[in-house]
Amino acid sequence: LSHWLCLLPVLLRPDAREVLVIGLGGGTAIESLPATVARIDVVELEPEVVAANRVIAAARARDPLADPRVRIHLGDARGALQLTAKRYDAIVSQPSHPWTAGASHLYTREFFALVRERLSPDGVFVQWIGLPFVDELLLRSLLATLDEVFGHVQLYWSGERGVLFAASAAPLTPLATAAQALRATPGDFARFGVDRLEDFAGAWQLDEEGSRAFARGEALNTDDRNQLASRASRLGDRSLDVGFLRGLVAERDPLRAHAEGIDRAVLLRILAERGSELRAMDLARAETGADGERAQGWVELANSRPRNAARHFERARELAPGDGEALVGLVASRKSELARGAVPEIPERELAAPIAAVIAGWRAAARGEWPAVAAIDAELARNVPGDALYREATRLRAQWRVERGDPGAAADAAEILAAMLRSSWEGEGALLHARAAIVAGQIEVAWTALDRIADLAPPTERGRDLARRALVLVERLPEDAARRVRDPLERRAEARPRRPDRAGVKAH
């Protein structure tokens, strides 16, 4: 989510050159600002936060404080904005504890008005809030307050437990501007998992009209009546979770009406793969014929129902015999059978070489012939982010390296998997990432991978099984590292849904 915080303003305003970031945090947010941004001013309240970033600078792949574009200003954000007359193309705010006195005043009408005064006429403001800090009423209040001040507000969710508000005094046309930004510097976005327009579109939850309708009639959040300060720390079980959030906004899904430049087949597959199966299904209902069958196939596959998925893909091929996406879906849904040999319904001679390589990899892996998988690594690597079998190919490329037992090869595997997981987290890849890091002797990397499993595995039987398998790997860590992650994984292994879904959908 921290990377999305600074990617989003440039996706919405590709011409942004000067950006103000409120809150340095761990520095990961400013790392993601694309090369098109010329100047980055950072306002940080705590000198210790800056000092901590300097201490770990040598251990980082990129030191954000060494970026010549970055200028650090110590002090309070409101005071800093009041003392400058400078106008920015984008302002980003990421207070870590929104209910505290030092941060809750960064979510009020008065602060938003000050931000608007320091933006260029079409500048954009991006604000983070963690889902544990809001309930439905607080979310509505914040959207209402932003709409009152800016007039153009949208809501984004990037796959973890937080949302981003985007607000501007000028209209926001996200699909058009994101396409422009991705064309300008594709590599700047790809390294954080935004490889194509569909990756961005999946994060979009409410457009301007939807935000206004959702927030209509809600009280504004003001300095004198700051609901965030008085309520956020005491919400407990009333706070939002991902499933409830999706239920609240589903009927106003902007992707029902907006599809400019989007490949809907790819979009629905990406949504299903990345845990938004119900959203994919909602959107698939509007599709007819082969498109609808294909979309339902990807949803069934994401829900671990390969037989049902195969039936949908077969129907799609009957309706559209030349549908390549449906053929690849059929390959994915018949994985276990293809690993054992030919499947009559799948014409392997018609498959592109990268797809055929994945099938060959499955068969070699089933026989334990990892050198044979290594021999087709270059062809497997032609499955790129956004391709239907990218995850399968990436796991094969990583696993043969781990099976060698060589720390250097395992380190390569960990790097390959890290790139995939930046696109979208998924349990099997995360487990293999932890295993690769252990073989490579990268204890902190392994601990981080296991900790994210504890944090992100769903409260389903699949999630509990994933946590149990992760606990086996924990025993290969040094005890001081194992101790820090064992308890949360044990809790996840026993986890059940926190409450019945209140909006007719399950957590995705």
NORCOR-V311457 format. One record per residue. N is the residue number from 0. OMEGA is omega in degrees with one decimal (999 if undefined). NEAR is the number of other ideal C-beta (glycine too) atoms within 10 Angstrom. D_FIRST is the distance of its C-alpha to the first C-alpha in whole Angstrom. Layout:
((N;OMEGA;NEAR;D_FIRST) (N;OMEGA;NEAR;D_FIRST))
This chain:
((0;-178.7;18;0) (1;178.3;20;4) (2;178.1;19;5) (3;-176.4;24;5) (4;-179.7;26;6) (5;171.0;24;9) (6;-173.1;26;10) (7;-178.9;27;10) (8;179.8;28;13) (9;174.3;30;15) (10;179.7;27;15) (11;179.0;23;16) (12;-174.7;25;19) (13;-179.5;19;20) (14;-179.6;13;22) (15;-179.6;23;20) (16;-179.1;14;22) (17;-173.3;18;21) (18;173.2;26;18) (19;178.1;28;18) (20;179.4;29;15) (21;-178.1;25;16) (22;179.6;22;15) (23;-176.5;24;14) (24;178.4;18;13) (25;177.9;15;13) (26;-175.6;24;13) (27;-178.8;17;10) (28;-176.1;24;8) (29;175.1;26;12) (30;-171.2;19;12) (31;179.6;21;11) (32;-175.3;25;13) (33;-177.1;20;16) (34;179.7;11;19) (35;177.4;14;21) (36;-174.7;21;20) (37;-176.5;11;23) (38;179.8;15;22) (39;173.5;21;19) (40;-179.5;19;20) (41;175.4;23;18) (42;-179.1;23;20) (43;-177.1;21;19) (44;-170.7;18;21) (45;176.6;12;22) (46;-178.5;10;24) (47;178.8;9;23) (48;177.4;17;19) (49;-179.9;15;20) (50;179.9;9;23) (51;176.9;14;21) (52;178.6;19;19) (53;-179.3;12;22) (54;-175.9;8;23) (55;-174.4;11;21) (56;-174.9;14;21) (57;-177.2;7;24) (58;-174.8;8;22) (59;173.3;15;19) (60;176.5;5;19) (61;176.6;13;18) (62;-176.6;16;19) (63;-179.1;22;17) (64;176.0;15;20) (65;178.3;10;22) (66;-176.7;15;21) (67;178.1;7;24) (68;-170.1;15;22) (69;173.5;19;21) (70;-177.6;12;23) (71;176.5;16;22) (72;179.3;13;24) (73;177.6;14;24) (74;-180.0;11;25) (75;-174.6;16;23) (76;-178.6;25;21) (77;178.1;17;24) (78;179.8;11;27) (79;179.7;18;25) (80;179.5;19;25) (81;-175.1;11;28) (82;-179.7;11;30) (83;173.0;14;29) (84;-176.3;6;30) (85;174.9;11;28) (86;-176.7;14;26) (87;174.6;24;22) (88;178.0;21;21) (89;172.8;27;18) (90;-177.0;27;17) (91;-177.9;25;13) (92;-177.6;23;13) (93;176.7;24;11) (94;-172.4;24;13) (95;-178.5;13;12) (96;-167.7;13;15) (97;-177.2;24;16) (98;-175.4;18;19) (99;-177.6;14;21) (100;-177.6;9;24) (101;-176.1;13;22) (102;-174.8;22;19) (103;179.3;23;20) (104;174.3;19;22) (105;178.9;21;19) (106;-175.7;28;19) (107;179.1;24;22) (108;-177.3;19;24) (109;177.5;16;26) (110;178.8;23;23) (111;178.5;25;22) (112;177.5;13;25) (113;177.0;17;25) (114;-179.0;25;22) (115;179.5;18;24) (116;-177.2;11;27) (117;175.8;18;25) (118;170.8;22;23) (119;-174.9;18;25) (120;178.0;8;27) (121;-179.5;16;24) (122;-176.8;25;21) (123;176.6;29;18) (124;177.8;25;16) (125;-175.1;29;12) (126;177.7;25;12) (127;166.1;23;9) (128;177.1;22;11) (129;-180.0;18;10) (130;178.2;18;12) (131;-176.0;16;14) (132;-178.9;24;16) (133;165.6;26;17) (134;-176.9;20;19) (135;-176.7;18;21) (136;179.1;13;23) (137;178.1;23;20) (138;178.1;23;18) (139;-178.7;19;21) (140;179.8;23;22) (141;176.9;27;19) (142;178.7;25;19) (143;-179.1;22;23) (144;177.6;27;23) (145;-179.6;29;21) (146;177.9;22;23) (147;-175.3;15;26) (148;-170.9;21;25) (149;179.9;24;23) (150;179.6;15;25) (151;-173.5;19;22) (152;175.6;28;19) (153;-178.7;26;16) (154;-179.5;26;14) (155;174.2;23;10) (156;-172.6;22;8) (157;171.5;23;6) (158;176.1;19;7) (159;-166.9;16;7) (160;176.6;17;8) (161;176.9;21;7) (162;178.3;25;8) (163;170.4;23;9) (164;172.5;26;13) (165;-175.1;27;14) (166;-179.6;27;18) (167;173.2;26;21) (168;178.9;16;24) (169;-178.5;15;25) (170;177.2;9;24) (171;177.7;19;21) (172;-164.6;15;21) (173;-177.1;22;18) (174;179.3;19;20) (175;-177.3;13;22) (176;177.9;18;20) (177;177.2;26;17) (178;178.3;19;20) (179;-179.1;15;22) (180;-179.6;25;19) (181;176.1;21;19) (182;-174.3;10;22) (183;-178.7;15;22) (184;-174.7;15;20) (185;-178.2;14;19) (186;179.8;9;18) (187;-179.4;19;16) (188;-177.3;23;14) (189;-177.7;19;15) (190;174.8;16;14) (191;171.8;20;10) (192;176.4;21;11) (193;-174.3;28;12) (194;-175.6;21;16) (195;-174.8;22;18) (196;-179.0;24;18) (197;176.2;20;17) (198;178.4;24;14) (199;-175.1;26;13) (200;-179.5;24;15) (201;179.4;25;14) (202;-173.6;22;11) (203;-175.5;20;13) (204;179.6;25;15) (205;171.9;25;17) (206;-174.9;22;19) (207;179.8;21;22) (208;179.6;12;24) (209;178.0;22;22) (210;-178.6;26;21) (211;179.8;17;24) (212;-179.3;13;26) (213;-174.7;22;23) (214;-171.3;22;23) (215;175.0;11;27) (216;-177.2;6;29) (217;178.8;19;27) (218;178.5;12;28) (219;175.5;18;26) (220;-173.4;25;24) (221;176.3;14;26) (222;-176.8;12;27) (223;179.8;7;30) (224;-175.1;13;29) (225;-177.0;19;25) (226;179.8;22;24) (227;-179.4;24;21) (228;-173.8;19;23) (229;-171.3;11;26) (230;-167.8;17;24) (231;-175.9;24;20) (232;-175.7;15;21) (233;-175.1;9;24) (234;-178.9;15;22) (235;-175.4;8;22) (236;178.5;8;23) (237;179.8;14;22) (238;-177.5;19;19) (239;163.9;23;17) (240;-172.4;19;15) (241;-178.8;21;14) (242;179.6;21;17) (243;177.1;20;19) (244;-178.0;23;16) (245;177.7;24;17) (246;-179.6;20;21) (247;-171.4;19;21) (248;-170.7;20;19) (249;-174.7;17;21) (250;180.0;12;24) (251;-176.8;18;23) (252;-178.1;18;21) (253;-177.8;21;21) (254;172.9;21;21) (255;-173.6;13;24) (256;-174.7;10;26) (257;179.4;16;24) (258;-175.1;14;24) (259;176.2;11;25) (260;-176.2;14;25) (261;168.1;19;23) (262;-171.9;16;24) (263;177.4;18;24) (264;179.3;22;25) (265;179.7;19;22) (266;-177.3;21;20) (267;176.1;31;21) (268;-179.6;27;21) (269;177.9;24;18) (270;-179.3;27;17) (271;-178.9;26;19) (272;-171.4;21;18) (273;171.9;21;14) (274;179.0;19;15) (275;-176.0;23;16) (276;-176.9;22;20) (277;175.8;22;21) (278;177.6;23;20) (279;179.7;24;21) (280;176.9;20;24) (281;-179.6;19;25) (282;-179.1;21;24) (283;-179.1;23;27) (284;178.3;10;29) (285;-179.8;12;30) (286;179.5;16;31) (287;174.7;9;34) (288;-177.0;11;36) (289;-179.5;22;34) (290;179.7;20;31) (291;179.2;18;31) (292;-179.3;24;32) (293;-179.4;28;30) (294;179.2;28;27) (295;175.9;24;28) (296;179.9;31;29) (297;178.0;30;25) (298;179.0;26;24) (299;179.7;23;27) (300;178.4;24;26) (301;178.7;21;22) (302;176.8;16;24) (303;174.5;11;26) (304;-172.7;15;30) (305;179.9;18;31) (306;176.4;9;34) (307;179.7;16;33) (308;-178.1;24;31) (309;179.4;23;34) (310;179.1;17;36) (311;-179.9;26;34) (312;177.8;31;33) (313;177.3;18;37) (314;178.3;18;38) (315;179.8;26;35) (316;176.1;20;38) (317;-179.2;12;41) (318;-179.4;16;40) (319;-173.4;16;38) (320;-179.1;10;40) (321;-175.9;9;38) (322;-178.1;20;35) (323;179.5;15;33) (324;178.2;22;30) (325;178.3;26;32) (326;178.1;22;34) (327;176.0;20;30) (328;177.4;29;29) (329;176.1;24;33) (330;-178.2;24;32) (331;-176.7;23;29) (332;178.9;24;31) (333;-175.6;20;34) (334;-174.0;15;32) (335;178.8;10;34) (336;179.2;15;38) (337;178.5;21;37) (338;-179.3;15;36) (339;-179.4;10;40) (340;-175.7;8;41) (341;174.4;11;42) (342;-172.4;15;41) (343;-176.0;5;44) (344;-176.1;13;41) (345;-179.5;17;39) (346;-172.8;10;41) (347;179.9;13;40) (348;-179.9;6;42) (349;-175.0;11;40) (350;173.2;17;36) (351;-175.4;14;35) (352;179.7;10;35) (353;178.0;19;31) (354;177.7;24;31) (355;178.9;16;35) (356;177.9;23;33) (357;178.3;27;31) (358;177.4;21;34) (359;177.8;20;36) (360;176.5;29;33) (361;-177.4;20;33) (362;178.7;16;37) (363;179.4;20;37) (364;179.3;18;34) (365;178.1;13;36) (366;-177.8;10;39) (367;-177.3;9;38) (368;-174.7;14;39) (369;174.1;18;36) (370;178.0;10;38) (371;175.7;15;38) (372;178.7;23;34) (373;-177.1;18;34) (374;179.9;14;37) (375;-176.7;21;34) (376;-177.4;16;31) (377;179.2;10;32) (378;176.1;18;32) (379;-177.4;23;29) (380;177.5;14;27) (381;169.1;13;28) (382;-172.0;22;25) (383;178.5;13;22) (384;-176.1;19;19) (385;176.5;17;19) (386;-174.1;19;23) (387;-177.3;24;24) (388;-179.8;21;25) (389;-179.2;19;22) (390;179.9;20;21) (391;-179.4;21;24) (392;-178.0;25;26) (393;178.0;24;23) (394;176.4;24;24) (395;-179.5;25;27) (396;179.1;23;27) (397;-171.3;25;25) (398;-179.8;19;28) (399;178.0;24;31) (400;178.1;27;30) (401;-177.3;23;29) (402;176.3;18;32) (403;179.9;17;34) (404;-178.7;9;33) (405;-177.6;14;33) (406;179.4;14;30) (407;177.8;11;30) (408;178.8;19;30) (409;176.8;23;27) (410;175.2;18;25) (411;178.9;18;25) (412;179.5;28;24) (413;179.2;26;21) (414;178.2;17;20) (415;-178.7;21;20) (416;178.8;27;18) (417;178.2;17;15) (418;178.6;14;15) (419;-176.5;23;16) (420;173.3;19;13) (421;177.0;15;10) (422;177.3;24;12) (423;-179.7;18;11) (424;172.5;21;12) (425;-166.9;18;15) (426;-177.2;19;18) (427;177.5;13;21) (428;179.2;21;19) (429;179.3;22;17) (430;178.0;22;21) (431;176.4;22;22) (432;178.5;30;20) (433;-179.7;29;21) (434;178.9;25;24) (435;-179.2;28;24) (436;178.0;28;23) (437;179.1;23;26) (438;-179.8;23;28) (439;-178.0;22;27) (440;-179.9;11;27) (441;-170.3;20;24) (442;-178.9;16;24) (443;176.6;10;20) (444;179.1;19;19) (445;179.7;25;20) (446;179.9;21;20) (447;179.2;17;16) (448;179.7;28;16) (449;178.4;30;18) (450;178.8;17;16) (451;173.0;19;13) (452;177.9;26;16) (453;-176.4;22;17) (454;-167.7;13;14) (455;179.3;18;13) (456;-176.2;23;17) (457;178.7;19;18) (458;179.4;17;21) (459;178.5;16;23) (460;176.2;9;26) (461;-179.8;14;24) (462;179.0;17;21) (463;177.2;17;24) (464;177.8;13;26) (465;179.6;24;23) (466;178.5;24;23) (467;178.1;14;26) (468;176.5;17;26) (469;179.1;26;24) (470;175.8;19;26) (471;179.1;10;29) (472;179.8;20;27) (473;-177.6;22;26) (474;177.2;9;30) (475;176.8;14;29) (476;169.3;20;27) (477;-171.4;9;29) (478;-178.7;10;30) (479;177.0;9;28) (480;-179.1;17;25) (481;-176.9;18;26) (482;-175.5;11;27) (483;-174.9;14;23) (484;-175.7;24;22) (485;-177.1;18;25) (486;179.2;10;25) (487;177.2;15;21) (488;177.2;23;22) (489;177.1;15;25) (490;179.4;11;24) (491;179.8;22;22) (492;178.6;18;25) (493;-169.9;10;27) (494;170.8;16;24) (495;178.0;8;25) (496;-173.3;13;23) (497;-178.5;13;23) (498;173.7;12;25) (499;179.7;6;26) (500;-174.9;16;24) (501;-176.5;12;25) (502;175.6;15;24) (503;177.2;10;26) (504;176.7;20;23) (505;176.2;17;21) (506;178.8;19;18) (507;999;19;16))
